Amino acid sequence: MDQQVSQRNWGAVSILFSGILGMIIAMGIGRFAYTPILPLMQRDLGLSNVVAGWLASLNYLGYLAGAILCSFAPQLIRIRSVAIGSLLLSITTTAAMGLTESVFWWGGLRLVGGVVSALLFIIISAEIAEALFRRGFGHWSGAIFSGVGAGIALSGLAIPWLDNVGQWKGSWLGMGLISALLAVVGLATVKGRIGEEKSSIRPTDQTNRLRSIWPLVVAYFFEGLGYIVSATFIVAIVAKTPGLESYAPFSWVAVGLAAVPSTIFWPHLARHIGRKKALLAAYALQATGIFVSIHADSIMEILFAAVTFGGTFMGITALTLAEGSSRVESGGGRATAILTASFGVGQILGPTLAGFLSDQHGGFELTLMLAAFSVVIGAVLSATDRYFVHHKQRGESSCHT
Protein backbone atom coordinates (compact mmCIF):
# COMPACT_ATOMS: atom_id res chain seq x y z
CA MET A 1 0.00 0.00 0.00
CA ASP A 2 2.78 2.44 0.94
CA GLN A 3 4.51 1.67 -2.32
CA GLN A 4 1.31 2.40 -4.27
CA VAL A 5 0.88 5.71 -2.44
CA SER A 6 4.51 6.59 -3.13
CA GLN A 7 4.12 5.78 -6.83
CA ARG A 8 0.95 7.87 -7.01
CA ASN A 9 2.67 10.81 -5.32
CA TRP A 10 5.68 10.56 -7.61
CA GLY A 11 3.38 10.31 -10.62
CA ALA A 12 1.61 13.52 -9.57
CA VAL A 13 4.92 15.32 -9.04
CA SER A 14 6.14 14.19 -12.48
CA ILE A 15 2.94 15.41 -14.15
CA LEU A 16 3.13 18.77 -12.39
CA PHE A 17 6.82 19.14 -13.26
CA SER A 18 6.17 18.44 -16.95
CA GLY A 19 3.31 20.96 -16.95
CA ILE A 20 5.57 23.62 -15.46
CA LEU A 21 8.24 22.92 -18.10
CA GLY A 22 5.57 23.18 -20.80
CA MET A 23 4.50 26.58 -19.48
CA ILE A 24 8.14 27.74 -19.40
CA ILE A 25 8.51 26.87 -23.09
CA ALA A 26 5.12 28.04 -24.39
CA MET A 27 4.61 31.15 -22.28
CA GLY A 28 7.70 32.19 -20.32
CA ILE A 29 9.91 31.88 -23.41
CA GLY A 30 7.65 31.46 -26.47
CA ARG A 31 5.55 34.51 -25.65
CA PHE A 32 7.49 36.64 -23.20
CA ALA A 33 11.15 36.33 -24.25
CA TYR A 34 10.27 39.06 -26.75
CA THR A 35 10.08 41.60 -23.91
CA PRO A 36 13.76 41.46 -22.78
CA ILE A 37 15.01 40.93 -26.36
CA LEU A 38 13.05 43.91 -27.70
CA PRO A 39 15.47 46.55 -26.30
CA LEU A 40 18.34 44.66 -27.97
CA MET A 41 16.53 44.73 -31.32
CA GLN A 42 15.81 48.44 -30.88
CA ARG A 43 19.46 49.07 -29.98
CA ASP A 44 20.94 47.08 -32.84
CA LEU A 45 18.29 47.60 -35.52
CA GLY A 46 16.57 50.86 -34.55
CA LEU A 47 13.05 49.39 -34.28
CA SER A 48 10.42 52.02 -33.47
CA ASN A 49 7.85 51.52 -30.72
CA VAL A 50 5.16 51.27 -33.41
CA VAL A 51 6.88 48.30 -35.07
CA ALA A 52 7.60 46.75 -31.68
CA GLY A 53 3.94 47.08 -30.70
CA TRP A 54 2.82 45.71 -34.07
CA LEU A 55 4.99 42.60 -33.67
CA ALA A 56 3.66 42.07 -30.16
CA SER A 57 0.06 42.47 -31.34
CA LEU A 58 0.59 39.89 -34.09
CA ASN A 59 1.73 37.43 -31.44
CA TYR A 60 -1.39 38.17 -29.41
CA LEU A 61 -3.56 37.92 -32.53
CA GLY A 62 -2.20 34.41 -32.99
CA TYR A 63 -2.86 33.74 -29.31
CA LEU A 64 -6.46 34.85 -29.79
CA ALA A 65 -6.84 32.65 -32.89
CA GLY A 66 -5.56 29.63 -30.97
CA ALA A 67 -7.93 30.29 -28.08
CA ILE A 68 -10.92 30.71 -30.40
CA LEU A 69 -9.97 27.49 -32.19
CA CYS A 70 -10.02 25.61 -28.89
CA SER A 71 -13.32 27.18 -27.84
CA PHE A 72 -15.04 25.99 -31.02
CA ALA A 73 -13.17 22.68 -31.27
CA PRO A 74 -12.45 21.62 -27.65
CA GLN A 75 -11.65 18.10 -28.85
CA LEU A 76 -8.27 19.44 -29.99
CA ILE A 77 -7.22 19.58 -26.35
CA ARG A 78 -7.32 15.76 -26.25
CA ILE A 79 -5.24 15.09 -29.37
CA ARG A 80 -1.66 14.31 -28.44
CA SER A 81 -0.24 15.11 -31.90
CA VAL A 82 -1.65 18.65 -31.57
CA ALA A 83 0.21 19.09 -28.30
CA ILE A 84 3.50 17.72 -29.67
CA GLY A 85 3.22 19.69 -32.90
CA SER A 86 2.47 22.90 -30.99
CA LEU A 87 5.48 22.30 -28.76
CA LEU A 88 7.80 21.85 -31.74
CA LEU A 89 6.42 24.95 -33.45
CA SER A 90 6.86 27.01 -30.30
CA ILE A 91 10.55 26.07 -30.17
CA THR A 92 11.04 26.61 -33.90
CA THR A 93 9.36 30.02 -34.07
CA THR A 94 11.41 31.24 -31.11
CA ALA A 95 14.75 30.20 -32.59
CA ALA A 96 13.85 31.35 -36.12
CA MET A 97 13.41 34.95 -34.93
CA GLY A 98 17.20 35.12 -34.87
CA LEU A 99 17.59 33.88 -38.45
CA THR A 100 16.05 36.85 -40.26
CA GLU A 101 15.96 40.63 -40.20
CA SER A 102 12.72 40.87 -42.17
CA VAL A 103 9.85 42.53 -40.32
CA PHE A 104 7.48 40.50 -42.50
CA TRP A 105 8.98 37.18 -41.38
CA TRP A 106 9.19 38.34 -37.77
CA GLY A 107 5.47 39.10 -37.93
CA GLY A 108 4.69 35.68 -39.36
CA LEU A 109 6.80 33.91 -36.75
CA ARG A 110 5.23 35.85 -33.88
CA LEU A 111 1.75 35.13 -35.28
CA VAL A 112 2.34 31.38 -35.51
CA GLY A 113 4.10 31.43 -32.15
CA GLY A 114 1.02 33.05 -30.62
CA VAL A 115 -1.30 30.36 -32.01
CA VAL A 116 0.75 27.51 -30.58
CA SER A 117 1.25 29.34 -27.26
CA ALA A 118 -2.52 29.48 -26.80
CA LEU A 119 -2.95 25.83 -27.78
CA LEU A 120 -0.25 24.74 -25.34
CA PHE A 121 -1.53 26.99 -22.56
CA ILE A 122 -5.06 25.56 -22.83
CA ILE A 123 -3.91 21.97 -23.31
CA ILE A 124 -1.56 22.13 -20.33
CA SER A 125 -4.10 23.95 -18.15
CA ALA A 126 -6.83 21.41 -18.89
CA GLU A 127 -4.95 18.12 -19.29
CA ILE A 128 -2.39 18.49 -16.51
CA ALA A 129 -4.99 19.81 -14.06
CA GLU A 130 -7.34 16.93 -14.91
CA ALA A 131 -4.55 14.37 -14.49
CA LEU A 132 -3.74 15.83 -11.06
CA PHE A 133 -7.40 15.76 -10.02
CA ARG A 134 -7.69 12.10 -11.02
CA ARG A 135 -4.79 11.32 -8.68
CA GLY A 136 -6.19 13.34 -5.80
CA PHE A 137 -3.82 16.30 -6.18
CA GLY A 138 -6.17 18.86 -7.67
CA HIS A 139 -5.00 21.44 -5.13
CA TRP A 140 -1.65 21.47 -6.93
CA SER A 141 -3.12 22.60 -10.26
CA GLY A 142 -2.49 26.33 -9.65
CA ALA A 143 1.24 25.63 -9.44
CA ILE A 144 1.24 24.81 -13.16
CA PHE A 145 1.19 28.53 -13.93
CA SER A 146 4.40 29.09 -11.99
CA GLY A 147 6.13 27.91 -15.16
CA VAL A 148 5.28 31.23 -16.77
CA GLY A 149 7.16 33.15 -14.08
CA ALA A 150 10.01 30.64 -14.12
CA GLY A 151 10.37 31.09 -17.88
CA ILE A 152 10.35 34.87 -17.53
CA ALA A 153 13.04 34.74 -14.85
CA LEU A 154 15.08 32.26 -16.89
CA SER A 155 14.97 34.46 -20.00
CA GLY A 156 15.81 37.55 -17.94
CA LEU A 157 18.92 35.83 -16.59
CA ALA A 158 19.99 34.16 -19.83
CA ILE A 159 19.48 36.97 -22.34
CA PRO A 160 22.16 39.39 -21.01
CA TRP A 161 24.69 36.55 -21.35
CA LEU A 162 23.35 35.53 -24.77
CA ASP A 163 23.51 39.19 -25.83
CA ASN A 164 27.21 39.27 -25.01
CA VAL A 165 27.74 36.14 -27.08
CA GLY A 166 25.59 36.88 -30.13
CA GLN A 167 23.62 40.10 -29.55
CA TRP A 168 19.90 40.00 -30.41
CA LYS A 169 20.29 37.11 -32.88
CA GLY A 170 22.14 34.98 -30.37
CA SER A 171 19.47 35.74 -27.78
CA TRP A 172 16.67 34.32 -29.94
CA LEU A 173 18.71 31.29 -31.02
CA GLY A 174 19.83 30.63 -27.46
CA MET A 175 16.31 30.77 -26.06
CA GLY A 176 15.19 28.38 -28.79
CA LEU A 177 17.93 25.93 -27.78
CA ILE A 178 17.00 26.21 -24.10
CA SER A 179 13.36 25.52 -25.01
CA ALA A 180 14.36 22.41 -26.96
CA LEU A 181 16.36 21.04 -24.03
CA LEU A 182 13.48 21.67 -21.62
CA ALA A 183 11.06 19.97 -24.02
CA VAL A 184 13.17 16.81 -24.07
CA VAL A 185 13.19 16.69 -20.27
CA GLY A 186 9.45 17.41 -20.02
CA LEU A 187 8.42 14.78 -22.56
CA ALA A 188 10.63 12.16 -20.93
CA THR A 189 9.15 13.00 -17.52
CA VAL A 190 5.47 12.86 -18.49
CA LYS A 191 5.68 9.90 -20.90
CA GLY A 192 2.90 7.43 -20.17
CA ARG A 193 1.65 9.27 -17.10
CA ILE A 194 -1.31 11.17 -18.59
CA GLY A 195 -4.19 8.88 -19.37
CA GLU A 196 -6.32 8.91 -22.48
CA GLU A 197 -9.66 9.10 -20.65
CA LYS A 198 -12.10 11.46 -22.26
CA SER A 199 -14.58 13.33 -20.14
CA SER A 200 -18.19 13.17 -21.19
CA ILE A 201 -19.55 16.64 -21.87
CA ARG A 202 -23.23 17.19 -22.42
CA PRO A 203 -23.58 20.10 -24.87
CA THR A 204 -26.84 21.47 -23.50
CA ASP A 205 -25.59 21.59 -19.91
CA GLN A 206 -22.28 23.04 -21.01
CA THR A 207 -23.93 25.82 -23.03
CA ASN A 208 -26.14 26.83 -20.12
CA ARG A 209 -23.20 26.91 -17.75
CA LEU A 210 -21.06 28.96 -20.13
CA ARG A 211 -23.57 31.80 -19.83
CA SER A 212 -22.56 32.27 -16.20
CA ILE A 213 -19.01 33.35 -17.03
CA TRP A 214 -19.74 36.29 -19.35
CA PRO A 215 -19.10 39.04 -16.73
CA LEU A 216 -15.82 37.30 -15.92
CA VAL A 217 -14.99 37.24 -19.63
CA VAL A 218 -15.43 41.03 -19.96
CA ALA A 219 -13.36 41.71 -16.82
CA TYR A 220 -10.61 39.46 -18.14
CA PHE A 221 -10.61 41.39 -21.42
CA PHE A 222 -9.76 44.62 -19.58
CA GLU A 223 -7.05 42.83 -17.60
CA GLY A 224 -5.52 41.66 -20.87
CA LEU A 225 -5.73 45.18 -22.31
CA GLY A 226 -4.03 46.75 -19.28
CA TYR A 227 -1.43 44.24 -18.15
CA ILE A 228 0.00 43.67 -21.61
CA VAL A 229 1.46 47.17 -21.77
CA SER A 230 3.80 46.34 -18.89
CA ALA A 231 4.37 42.82 -20.23
CA THR A 232 5.51 44.22 -23.59
CA PHE A 233 7.35 47.41 -22.70
CA ILE A 234 8.53 47.27 -19.08
CA VAL A 235 12.13 46.39 -19.98
CA ALA A 236 12.20 48.97 -22.78
CA ILE A 237 10.83 51.61 -20.37
CA VAL A 238 13.55 50.89 -17.81
CA ALA A 239 16.20 50.85 -20.56
CA LYS A 240 15.18 54.39 -21.54
CA THR A 241 15.16 55.74 -17.96
CA PRO A 242 18.31 57.83 -17.35
CA GLY A 243 20.58 56.21 -14.79
CA LEU A 244 18.68 52.91 -14.73
CA GLU A 245 19.62 51.50 -18.14
CA SER A 246 21.84 48.75 -16.68
CA TYR A 247 18.97 47.45 -14.55
CA ALA A 248 16.64 46.85 -17.51
CA PRO A 249 17.21 43.08 -17.95
CA PHE A 250 17.08 42.51 -14.19
CA SER A 251 13.66 44.16 -13.97
CA TRP A 252 12.41 41.24 -16.09
CA VAL A 253 14.09 38.77 -13.73
CA ALA A 254 12.23 40.45 -10.85
CA VAL A 255 8.95 40.05 -12.75
CA GLY A 256 9.59 36.33 -13.26
CA LEU A 257 10.73 35.63 -9.71
CA ALA A 258 7.65 37.37 -8.33
CA ALA A 259 5.39 35.43 -10.70
CA VAL A 260 6.64 31.98 -9.64
CA PRO A 261 5.17 31.93 -6.08
CA SER A 262 2.18 34.08 -7.04
CA THR A 263 0.33 31.15 -8.61
CA ILE A 264 0.49 29.38 -5.26
CA PHE A 265 0.01 32.44 -3.04
CA TRP A 266 -3.18 33.83 -4.62
CA PRO A 267 -5.13 30.51 -4.72
CA HIS A 268 -4.00 29.89 -1.12
CA LEU A 269 -5.26 33.34 -0.13
CA ALA A 270 -8.51 32.68 -2.00
CA ARG A 271 -9.17 29.59 0.13
CA HIS A 272 -8.99 31.77 3.25
CA ILE A 273 -10.74 34.99 2.22
CA GLY A 274 -12.69 33.91 -0.85
CA ARG A 275 -11.83 33.96 -4.52
CA LYS A 276 -13.51 37.32 -5.23
CA LYS A 277 -11.64 39.19 -2.47
CA ALA A 278 -8.34 37.64 -3.51
CA LEU A 279 -8.99 38.56 -7.15
CA LEU A 280 -9.82 42.17 -6.21
CA ALA A 281 -6.66 42.41 -4.10
CA ALA A 282 -4.56 41.19 -7.03
CA TYR A 283 -6.19 43.68 -9.41
CA ALA A 284 -5.68 46.55 -6.94
CA LEU A 285 -2.02 45.69 -6.40
CA GLN A 286 -1.37 45.42 -10.13
CA ALA A 287 -3.02 48.79 -10.84
CA THR A 288 -0.99 50.39 -8.06
CA GLY A 289 2.24 49.06 -9.53
CA ILE A 290 1.39 50.41 -12.99
CA PHE A 291 0.56 53.84 -11.52
CA VAL A 292 3.92 53.87 -9.70
CA SER A 293 5.77 52.94 -12.89
CA ILE A 294 4.49 56.09 -14.64
CA HIS A 295 7.01 58.33 -12.87
CA ALA A 296 9.43 55.68 -11.58
CA ASP A 297 12.98 57.02 -11.56
CA SER A 298 14.61 55.05 -8.76
CA ILE A 299 15.62 51.43 -8.31
CA MET A 300 13.07 50.91 -5.54
CA GLU A 301 10.20 52.24 -7.64
CA ILE A 302 11.21 50.11 -10.63
CA LEU A 303 11.53 47.08 -8.36
CA PHE A 304 8.10 47.76 -6.85
CA ALA A 305 6.54 48.08 -10.32
CA ALA A 306 8.21 44.87 -11.52
CA VAL A 307 7.33 42.81 -8.44
CA THR A 308 3.71 43.98 -8.26
CA PHE A 309 3.26 43.23 -11.94
CA GLY A 310 4.98 39.84 -11.80
CA GLY A 311 3.30 38.97 -8.53
CA THR A 312 -0.24 39.56 -9.82
CA PHE A 313 -0.70 38.85 -13.52
CA MET A 314 -0.45 35.06 -13.29
CA GLY A 315 -2.32 35.10 -9.97
CA ILE A 316 -5.22 36.85 -11.71
CA THR A 317 -5.03 34.26 -14.47
CA ALA A 318 -5.05 31.34 -12.03
CA LEU A 319 -7.99 32.74 -10.04
CA THR A 320 -10.02 33.71 -13.11
CA LEU A 321 -9.58 30.36 -14.86
CA ALA A 322 -10.35 28.50 -11.63
CA GLU A 323 -13.55 30.51 -11.21
CA GLY A 324 -14.57 29.92 -14.81
CA SER A 325 -13.88 26.18 -14.61
CA SER A 326 -15.78 25.86 -11.33
CA ARG A 327 -18.89 27.38 -12.90
CA VAL A 328 -18.75 25.31 -16.08
CA GLU A 329 -17.55 22.09 -14.40
CA SER A 330 -17.32 19.42 -17.14
CA GLY A 331 -16.74 22.09 -19.79
CA GLY A 332 -13.77 23.60 -17.98
CA GLY A 333 -11.48 23.25 -20.99
CA ARG A 334 -13.88 25.23 -23.15
CA ALA A 335 -14.35 27.85 -20.43
CA THR A 336 -10.56 28.27 -20.31
CA ALA A 337 -10.51 28.72 -24.08
CA ILE A 338 -13.28 31.36 -24.04
CA LEU A 339 -11.66 33.31 -21.21
CA THR A 340 -8.29 33.09 -22.93
CA ALA A 341 -9.85 34.38 -26.16
CA SER A 342 -11.29 37.41 -24.37
CA PHE A 343 -7.92 38.03 -22.73
CA GLY A 344 -6.34 37.70 -26.16
CA VAL A 345 -8.49 40.46 -27.68
CA GLY A 346 -7.24 42.85 -25.01
CA GLN A 347 -3.66 41.77 -25.65
CA ILE A 348 -3.98 42.54 -29.36
CA LEU A 349 -5.23 46.07 -28.79
CA GLY A 350 -2.85 46.93 -25.93
CA PRO A 351 0.60 46.84 -27.58
CA THR A 352 -0.54 48.53 -30.80
CA LEU A 353 -2.18 51.40 -28.92
CA ALA A 354 0.74 51.61 -26.50
CA GLY A 355 3.33 51.77 -29.29
CA PHE A 356 1.37 54.42 -31.21
CA LEU A 357 0.70 56.63 -28.16
CA SER A 358 4.28 56.35 -26.87
CA ASP A 359 5.71 57.44 -30.22
CA GLN A 360 3.17 60.26 -30.55
CA HIS A 361 3.74 61.60 -27.03
CA GLY A 362 7.44 60.83 -26.72
CA GLY A 363 7.07 58.51 -23.73
CA PHE A 364 4.91 55.97 -21.96
CA GLU A 365 3.20 58.22 -19.38
CA LEU A 366 -0.24 58.38 -21.06
CA THR A 367 -0.01 54.74 -22.12
CA LEU A 368 0.68 53.52 -18.58
CA MET A 369 -2.08 55.73 -17.20
CA LEU A 370 -4.62 54.18 -19.56
CA ALA A 371 -3.28 50.69 -18.81
CA ALA A 372 -3.76 51.24 -15.08
CA PHE A 373 -7.34 52.47 -15.61
CA SER A 374 -8.05 49.41 -17.75
CA VAL A 375 -6.97 47.16 -14.88
CA VAL A 376 -9.18 49.18 -12.52
CA ILE A 377 -12.16 48.59 -14.84
CA GLY A 378 -11.38 44.86 -14.73
CA ALA A 379 -11.42 45.03 -10.95
CA VAL A 380 -14.78 46.83 -10.88
CA LEU A 381 -16.31 44.26 -13.23
CA SER A 382 -14.92 41.43 -11.10
CA ALA A 383 -16.39 43.05 -7.99
CA THR A 384 -19.87 43.15 -9.57
CA ASP A 385 -19.52 39.81 -11.35
CA ARG A 386 -21.52 37.75 -8.88
CA TYR A 387 -24.34 40.32 -8.81
CA PHE A 388 -24.87 40.03 -12.56
CA VAL A 389 -24.68 36.24 -12.46
CA HIS A 390 -27.16 35.93 -9.59
CA HIS A 391 -29.45 38.57 -11.06
CA LYS A 392 -29.53 36.72 -14.39
CA GLN A 393 -30.15 33.38 -12.68
CA ARG A 394 -33.05 34.82 -10.64
CA GLY A 395 -34.54 36.28 -13.82
CA GLU A 396 -34.30 32.95 -15.64
CA SER A 397 -35.72 31.13 -12.63
CA SER A 398 -38.79 33.43 -12.44
CA CYS A 399 -39.37 32.93 -16.17
CA HIS A 400 -39.44 29.15 -15.72
CA THR A 401 -42.00 29.40 -12.88
N, C-alpha and C positions, 0 to 999 in steps of 0.2 A: 504493500500500500504506500509506504513512504517513498519507494522508488517511483511509483506512478505519479505521486504528487510532485516529486522532484522533476520528473520528465515534463509534466504539464507546466510547471513554473518556468523551466528552461525554455520550453516551446513558446510560451508567452513572451519571455524576454527576447528571444530570437526574432519573433514577429515584430515586436515593438522596435527593436534595433534596426531591422530592415526597413520599416516604415520611416524611421527618422532619417536613415541614409537616403531613401527615396526623396524625401522632402528637401534634404540638402541639395541634391542634384537638380530637381525640378524647379524649386523655388529659390532657395538660398543662393544658388549659382545660376541656374538657367534663366531666372527672371531678374534677380537683383544684383548680379555681378556687374551689370551695366552701370549701376550707380557709382561705384568707386573707379571704374575704368573710364567713365565719361570725362572727368577732368583731364585725364591723360590724352584722350582723343582731341579734346579742345586745345590742349597745350601743343600737341604735335601736328594737328591737322587744321586748327582754327575753326572748329565746328561752332556755329552760332547756337544760341539757346533755342531758337525756332526749330532748327534741324534736330537738335537733341531731343526736344519735346515731341517732334514728329516721329522719331524712331521709337521713343518710349510708347507713344500712343499706338503705333502699329503692333508692338508687342502686346499691349493690352487689348487691342482689337482682336488679335488672335486668341488671347485668353478668353474673351467674351464668346468668340465663335466656338471654342472648345466646350465652354460651359453650356451654351445653347444646344450644341450637339448632344451632350449628355442628358440634358433635360428632356429632349424629344426622343432620344434613343437610349434610355437608361440601361438597356441590355449590354451596351458597350462596356460598361463597368466590369462585367463578368467575363469578358473575353481576354484571355491571357496574352494572345498575340498583340492585342491593342496596347496593353501595358508595356510589353517588351519593345514593341516598335516605337512607342512614345518615348521610352527611356533612351533608346539609341538615337532618336532624332533630337532629343534635348541635348545630349552630349555633342552630337555633330554640329548642330546650329550654334552652340557656344564656341566651339573650337574654330569653326569656319569664319566667324567674325574677324579673326586675325589674318585671314587669307586674302582679303580684298580691301580696297579703298573706295569702292563704289557705294555711294549712298543708296542706289537702287537695290543692290544685293544685300546691303545691311538691312534695309527695310524688309526685304523678303525673308531673310533669316530671322529677324526679330518677330515677324508675323507668324512664321511656322513655329518658332520657339514658344510663342505665346499659346498657340493651339495645344501643343503637347504638354505645356506646363499645366494648363487647365485640366486636361485629361488625366495626367498623373496625380494632380492634387485631389481630384474627385475620386479617382480609383483608390488611392492610398487612404484617403479619409474614410471611404465607405468599407473597403475590403479589409483593411488592417483593423479598423475599429470593430467590425463584425467578427473577425477571427478572435480578437481579444475577448469580446462578449461571450462567444461560444465556450471559451476556456475559463470563464469566470473572472476575467480581469478587465471588465469594461471600464472600471474607474481609471485605468491607465491610458485610455484613448486620447485624452487631451495632450498627453506628452508627445504624441506624434508630431504636433505642430512645432515642437522645440527644434526640429530639424531645420526649419526656416531660419531661425535665429542662429543656429550653429553654422549654417551655410553662409550667412551674412558675415559672421565673425571670422570664419575661415577665409572668405574672400578678402575681407579687410586686412587680415594679417598677411596673406599670400601675395596680394597684388603689388604692394610696394617693392617686395623682393623681385617679383616677376618683371616689374617695370625697370628695375636696374639691369636685369638680364636682357630683356627684349622689348622694352618700352610698351606701348599700347598693344602691339601685335603679340608680343610674348605673353602679355597678361591674358588675352583671350585664349591663346593656344594652351597656356599653362592651366587655366581653369577648366578647359575641356579635358585635358589629361587627368587632372585631379578627379573630375566627374567620372571618367571612365574607370579609374581605379576603385572609386567608391561603389560604382555599379557592380563591379565584379564581386566585391565583398558582400554587398547587399543581396545579390542573387544567390550566392553560395549559402548565405545564412538562412534565407527564407525558403530555399528549395524544399518542396514537399510538405511544408508546414501549413499552408493555407489551403483549406479544403475547397472542393468544387460545388458545395451545396448551393442551391439557388433558393432564395427566399420567394415565397409565394405572395404576390402583390395583387390585390383585387382593385382593378382600375376605378371602380365607382367610389370605393372607400377612399382611395388615394386622392382622387380629384377633390372630394369634399374636404379632406384634411388639408390639402394644399391651399385652400382658400384662407385658412387661419394664419398663414404666414405673410400675407401681403403687406401689413404695416411694417413688419420686420424687413421685408425686401426693400421697401422705400428708404428706411433708415440706413440700411446697409449700402444703398446706392450713395447716399451723402457721405458716409464714411469712406467709401472708395474714392469719391471725388476729392475729399479733403486730405486724407492721409497720403495719397499718391504724390502730392507735391513734395513733401519731405522725403518720401521714398526715392524719388527721382533726382532731386536737386540738392539734398542736404550736404553731400560731400562737395559739390561744386560751389555751394554758398560759402562753406567754410574756407574753401581754397581761394575764394575771392575776398575774404575778410582780412584787411591789413594786420599783419602781426600773427595771424593764426594759420597761415598757409600750410605750415609743416604738420599741423594737427589734423588736416583734412582726412587722410586715410584712416586715422585712429578714431575719428568720430563715427565711422562706419563699423569699426570693431566694437565700439561702445553700444551702438544700436543692436548688433547681433548678440552680444553678451547679455544685454538686458532682455532680449526677446526669448532667450533659451528658457529661463525659469518662469517667464510670464505665463506660458501655456499650462504650467502646473499651479502657479500662484492664483490666477484669476478663477479657474474652476474650483479650487479649494476654498477661496473666499466666497464664491457663490453658494457652496454647500452650507456656509455658516450664516450668511446674511441674505441669501436669495439671489437668483440669477439676474433679476432686473436691477437691483441695487449695485451689484458688482459691475454690471455692464455700464450703468450710468457713471460709476466712479472711474472706470477705464476711459470712457469718452471725455469726462471732465479733465482728467489728467493729461490726456493727449492734446486737447484743445489748449490747455495751459502751456504745455511745452511748445506748441506752435507759436502762440502769442509771444512767449519769451524769445523765441528764435528770430523774431522780426528785427529786434535791435540788439541781438547778442553780439558783444564785442570782447568778451573775456572767455577764458578757458572754462570757468565754472558754468557760465550761461550756455555755452556750446555743449558741455557735458550734460547739463540738465535737459536741454532740448533733445539730445541724442538718446539719453536714457529713458525719458518719458515717452518718446516716440517708440523706441524699441520695446519698451516694457508694456506697451498697450496694444499695438496694432494686431499682433497675433493673439493676444488675450481676447480682444473684441471678436476676432474671427472664431476662436474656439467657443466662446460663449454664444455667439449668434448661431453658428452651425449646430451646436448642441440644442439650443432652443428650437430651431427649425426642425431638427430630426425628432425631438421629443413630441412635437405636435403632429408630425406626419407619420411617425412610427414606422410601419413597414415600407413606406416610401421615402425613407431617410436619404437614400442616395440621390433621388430626384430632387428632394428639397435642397440638398447641398448644391446641386447643379443650378437650380433656379436662383438661389441666393448668390452663388458665385457669378452668375450671369449679370445680376443687378449690380453687384460690386464691380464687375468688369466694365459696365457702361460708364460708371463714374471714373474708373481708371483711364478710359480712353479720352474723356473730356479734360481731365485734370492736367496732364503734362502739356497738351497742346495749348490750352489757355494759359498755363503758367509760363511756357516758353515765349508766347506772343506778348503777354503783359510785361514780363521781365525785360524783354528787348525794347519794348515801347517806352517803358518808364525807367530804364537804366538800373534796374535792381529788382529784388524779390519782395520788397515791403508790401505792396498791394496784393501780390499773389499769395503771400503767407497769411495776410489778414483775411482774405476770402477763403483760404483753405481752413483756417481756424473756425470761421463762421459756419462753414459747411459741416464740420465735425459737430459743432454745437447743435445744428439742425438735426443731425443724426441722433444726438442725445435726446433732444426734445421728442422726436418721433418714437424713440425707444421707451421714453418715460410714459407716453400715452398709448403705447402699443396694446397693452392688455385691455384698456378701455374700449378701443375700437373692436378688438376681437370679441369681447364679452357682449358689447352692444349689438354687434352683428349676429352673434349666436342667439341672443334674446329675441331679436327681430325675426330670425328664421324660425325659432321655436314657437312664437306667437302665431306665425303664419300657418304652421302645421296644425295648431290646435283650433 
